[in-house]
Amino acid sequence: MLGPRVEWVSEHDDPAADWMEPLGLPGRHNRRNALIARRCLAALGVPGAADAAALRAAAAGYRPLPSRLTPVGTVGGVTFVDDSLSTNVLPTLAALDAFPGRRIALIVGGHDRGIDYAPLAAGVVARAAPTFVLTLPDSGPRIRAQLEAPAPGTSALAGVTDCADLTAAVQAGFGWAKPDGIVLLSPAAPSFGVFRDYRDRGEAFARAVRALS
């Protein structure tokens, strides 16, 4: 038996909605997800689905999942964000989009499974705010080649630096991002070969951040 039909929603369906703010999830994609969840609750007839106050109270009890645009600390005015679960291009583009107007030191690269990084490069150079890219083995050289390919028009790409490991990338990103930027681990690659999994990579990122302070 088919369940209730849920129509597609976008952030424009409820531009004034603020009940999802306690979720603490940045990005338009997370806003859309919240609106879709509310539409599902309404379709299922869940009481309170149309009550903004009830939704806000429920959102206040949400606990963010690890390595999904998760803030791990602020050092010297620089915010560090763990998005280690981003193992392909689309989530990394969504992560960049979650911080419009912010200077970002983006840490990318990892196990190279041969995916096309041209869309990632296009998204980085299209940002309005400066972006400094720090690449990690093994896919780092391919990402760098895409970013350094000639592109028409102007770009906010502040540079690309190859880093030997995640700790070196965190340190270099911190140096560039001061005093008020973001260091974002959103690798667009799996963690195999260096880390057990994305959680292990996220924990290593957090340790490197703690070491700065």
Secondary structure, 3 states (H helix, E strand, C coil): CCCCCCCCCCHHHCCCCCCCHHHCCCCHHHHHHHHHHHHHHHHCCCCCCCCHHHHHHHHCCCCCCCCCCEEEEEECCEEEEECCCCCCHHHHHHHHHCCCCCCEEEEECCCCCCCCCHHHHHHHHCCCCCEEEEECCCCHHHHHHHHCCCCCCCCCEEEEEECCCHHHHHHHHHHHHCCCCEEEECCCCCCCCCCCCHHHHHHHHHHHHHHHC
